[in-house]
Amino acid sequence: MSRTSRTDEGHGRLGSMLSGLVMALGCVLFLGGFAWGAVVYQPYTVPTDSMSPTIAAGDRVLAERIDGSDVERGDVVVFKEASWGNMPLVKRVVAVGGDTVACCTDGKLTVNGKKIDEPYLPKGSVAEGATIPAIEVPEGRLFLLGDERSGSLDSTAHLTEAGSGSVPRSAVNARVDAVAWPMDGMLARPTNFEALGGISEPGPLRLVLTAIVVGAVFVLGGGAYGPIAKRAGRRRGRTGTREQALAG
């Protein structure tokens, strides 16, 4: 066997090895990303327009499984409460235990006396669709409103109940991170509540999606590299053979 043939054979083995390693890494990232997402996130279908325009009826959302103690103002949460029908509902947290919430002052919701800008409300609307007397939210509970204030059966519809329309933190199952279908992407962070305290950090959804996409690219790229490397090796081998024949 000529030196050129041995070199080309070595290149072919190296190419196959690299191809296998890249595909293996891609499989780990791809399958690991899906497994990570399945553990951390849960899909829900929103049945009504009470969260429009943020989330429309029929939208499929991805919600991070969290403990109710981790919920902050501005979060869009999935919860279940017996007095609300004991079915999964999606609403926005506007006040937490110890806050005083009211509506409206100059057409705006107030929390602890601070007027809240709410860019997620339907364009051209104001918060006055929900008239709320000054209510102090009991500790360990959450006050919830829909983004479509005029048509949402939220805390304003339960003001006469114990807890003045609030629900316990333990009722929360998950926090919505993104609208998966239609593909509207990640929900905007509720920075309008920052002056009242901390807001939630986004979940790991971007990292999960990155792992899946990179894994898919590695699997496809690694699978394509092997045959390309072999074909290139054979081409180099034929060229070397012709050059040796001409030299001879």
C-alpha positions in Angstrom: 0.0 0.0 0.0 1.3 3.4 -0.9 2.0 6.2 1.6 -0.8 8.2 0.0 -3.3 5.3 0.4 -2.3 4.9 4.1 -2.7 8.6 4.7 -6.1 8.7 3.0 -7.2 5.6 5.0 -6.1 7.4 8.2 -8.0 10.5 7.3 -11.1 8.3 6.6 -10.9 6.7 10.0 -10.4 10.0 11.8 -13.4 11.5 9.9 -15.6 8.5 10.9 -14.4 8.9 14.5 -15.1 12.6 14.6 -18.5 12.0 12.9 -19.4 9.5 15.6 -18.4 11.7 18.5 -20.3 14.7 17.1 -23.4 12.6 16.6 -23.1 11.1 20.1 -22.8 14.5 21.6 -25.8 15.7 19.5 -27.9 12.8 20.7 -27.1 13.6 24.4 -28.0 17.3 23.9 -31.1 16.6 21.9 -32.6 13.9 24.1 -31.3 15.6 27.3 -33.0 18.9 26.2 -36.3 17.1 25.7 -36.0 15.2 29.0 -35.1 18.5 30.9 -38.0 20.3 29.3 -40.4 17.5 30.2 -39.3 17.6 33.8 -39.4 21.3 34.2 -42.3 22.4 32.0 -45.9 21.4 31.5 -48.1 22.3 28.5 -51.5 23.9 29.0 -54.2 24.9 26.6 -55.9 28.2 27.6 -59.7 27.9 27.1 -60.8 31.6 27.2 -59.7 35.1 26.1 -59.4 36.4 29.7 -55.7 36.8 29.2 -55.9 38.5 25.8 -53.9 39.9 24.1 -51.0 38.2 26.0 -52.6 34.8 25.6 -55.6 34.1 23.4 -58.2 31.3 23.7 -56.9 28.1 22.3 -53.2 29.1 22.7 -50.9 26.3 23.9 -48.5 27.6 26.7 -45.5 26.2 28.4 -45.5 26.7 32.1 -42.6 26.0 34.5 -43.5 23.8 37.4 -42.8 25.9 40.5 -43.8 26.2 44.2 -46.3 28.9 45.0 -43.9 30.4 47.4 -41.7 31.5 44.4 -44.5 33.5 42.7 -43.9 37.3 42.3 -46.0 40.2 41.2 -46.5 40.3 37.5 -46.2 36.5 37.0 -48.7 34.7 34.8 -49.6 31.6 36.7 -51.6 28.4 36.3 -53.6 27.5 39.4 -56.5 25.5 40.6 -58.9 26.6 43.4 -62.0 24.8 44.5 -64.1 28.0 44.8 -63.1 29.0 41.3 -64.4 25.8 39.7 -61.5 23.5 40.7 -60.0 23.5 37.1 -56.7 24.9 35.8 -56.9 28.6 35.2 -54.4 31.2 33.9 -54.3 34.7 35.4 -51.7 37.4 36.3 -50.6 38.0 39.8 -51.0 41.8 40.6 -50.6 41.7 44.4 -49.2 39.4 47.0 -49.8 38.9 50.7 -49.5 42.2 52.6 -50.1 44.4 49.6 -53.1 46.8 49.3 -54.6 46.7 45.9 -57.2 49.0 44.4 -58.6 50.2 41.1 -58.6 52.7 39.7 -56.7 55.9 40.1 -56.4 57.9 36.8 -57.4 54.8 35.0 -54.7 52.7 36.6 -54.4 49.8 39.0 -52.7 50.7 42.3 -50.7 48.5 44.5 -49.5 49.9 47.9 -50.6 53.3 46.6 -48.4 53.1 43.5 -50.0 53.4 40.1 -49.0 50.4 37.9 -48.3 50.8 34.1 -49.7 47.7 32.5 -48.5 47.5 28.8 -50.0 44.0 28.5 -53.6 45.3 28.6 -55.5 45.3 25.3 -54.4 48.3 23.2 -56.4 51.4 24.0 -58.0 50.0 27.1 -57.5 51.0 30.7 -57.6 49.1 34.0 -61.1 50.5 34.8 -62.8 47.4 33.5 -62.1 46.0 37.0 -63.4 48.2 39.9 -61.7 47.1 43.1 -62.1 48.7 46.5 -58.9 49.0 48.6 -58.2 45.5 49.7 -55.3 44.2 51.8 -54.3 40.8 50.5 -53.9 38.3 53.3 -50.5 36.8 53.9 -49.7 33.7 51.9 -52.3 34.6 49.3 -52.3 36.1 45.8 -54.6 38.6 44.0 -55.2 37.6 40.4 -56.5 39.5 37.4 -56.9 38.7 33.7 -55.3 41.0 31.1 -58.7 41.4 29.5 -60.3 43.1 32.5 -63.8 43.5 31.1 -64.3 39.8 30.4 -62.2 38.0 33.0 -63.7 36.0 35.9 -60.8 36.7 38.3 -60.4 38.0 41.8 -62.9 40.8 41.1 -65.6 38.1 40.7 -64.8 36.6 44.1 -64.4 39.7 46.4 -67.2 38.6 48.7 -65.5 35.3 49.5 -63.1 34.6 52.3 -59.7 36.1 51.4 -61.4 38.9 49.4 -61.0 37.2 46.0 -57.4 36.1 46.6 -56.2 32.5 46.3 -53.6 30.7 48.5 -50.1 30.4 47.1 -50.4 26.6 47.4 -53.1 26.7 44.6 -50.4 27.6 42.0 -49.1 24.8 39.9 -46.9 26.6 37.4 -45.7 29.9 35.9 -46.2 30.6 32.2 -42.9 31.3 30.4 -44.0 31.2 26.7 -46.7 30.7 24.2 -45.7 27.6 22.3 -48.6 27.6 19.8 -49.0 29.8 17.9 -45.3 30.4 18.2 -45.4 33.8 19.9 -42.4 33.0 22.0 -41.4 34.1 25.6 -43.7 36.3 27.6 -42.3 39.8 28.3 -40.9 40.2 31.8 -43.3 42.3 34.0 -40.8 45.1 34.8 -43.6 47.5 35.7 -43.8 45.8 39.2 -40.0 46.3 40.0 -40.5 49.3 42.2 -42.6 47.2 44.6 -39.9 44.6 45.0 -38.3 41.7 43.1 -39.7 40.1 40.0 -39.3 36.5 38.9 -36.3 35.4 36.8 -37.3 33.6 33.6 -37.1 29.8 33.7 -34.6 27.7 31.8 -36.7 27.5 28.6 -34.2 29.3 26.4 -31.4 26.9 27.6 -33.7 23.9 26.9 -34.5 25.0 23.4 -30.8 25.8 22.7 -29.8 22.3 23.8 -32.4 20.7 21.5 -31.5 22.9 18.5 -27.7 22.5 18.9 -28.2 18.7 19.5 -30.2 18.4 16.2 -27.5 20.4 14.3 -24.7 18.1 15.7 -26.7 15.0 14.8 -27.4 16.1 11.2 -23.9 17.6 10.8 -22.1 14.6 12.2 -24.2 12.2 10.1 -23.3 14.2 6.9 -19.6 14.6 7.7 -18.8 10.9 7.7 -19.9 10.3 4.0 -18.4 13.6 2.9 -15.0 12.7 4.6 -15.0 9.3 2.9 -15.8 10.7 -0.5 -13.1 13.3 -0.1 -10.6 10.6 0.9 -11.4 8.5 -2.1 -11.0 11.5 -4.4 -7.6 12.2 -2.8 -6.7 8.6 -3.3 -7.6 8.6 -7.0 -5.7 11.8 -7.5 -2.6 10.4 -5.7 -2.7 7.3 -7.8 -2.9 9.2 -11.1 0.0 11.4 -10.0 2.1 8.3 -9.1 1.3 6.8 -12.5 2.3 9.9 -14.3 5.5 10.2 -12.3 6.3 6.6 -13.1 
